[in-house]
Amino acid sequence: MPYPVSYNSRSAGVQLSRYAVARKQVIFGDVSGYRDNVQVTAFGYGPEFCNLFAPWEPYSTSVRIRYVTCYNGAVQVDHPAMITYMAR
């Protein structure tokens, strides 16, 4: 796992949790917007890649990104990921 870094331009913070094997859930607090975007990529060296297994969703005054999933070939694997949420 890379050095744990999280940033939220609002004061609500970021919550990261393991949702299941090879799946992560991220909650960005107090940031939801109507024009938003999520980007996910694998972190580090190797052939692994990551994507969103399901769309992100509003969650109270936050945004919940469920099922950030990483793969090595066709196999789901636990792998560090860079997850970015942007909203206007």
PyMOL commands that set and color helices and strands:
alter all, ss='L'
color gray80, all
select strands_A, chain A and resi 14-20+23-28+36-42+49-52+57-59+62-72+75-76+81-87
alter strands_A, ss='S'
color yellow, strands_A
deselect
rebuild
show_as cartoon
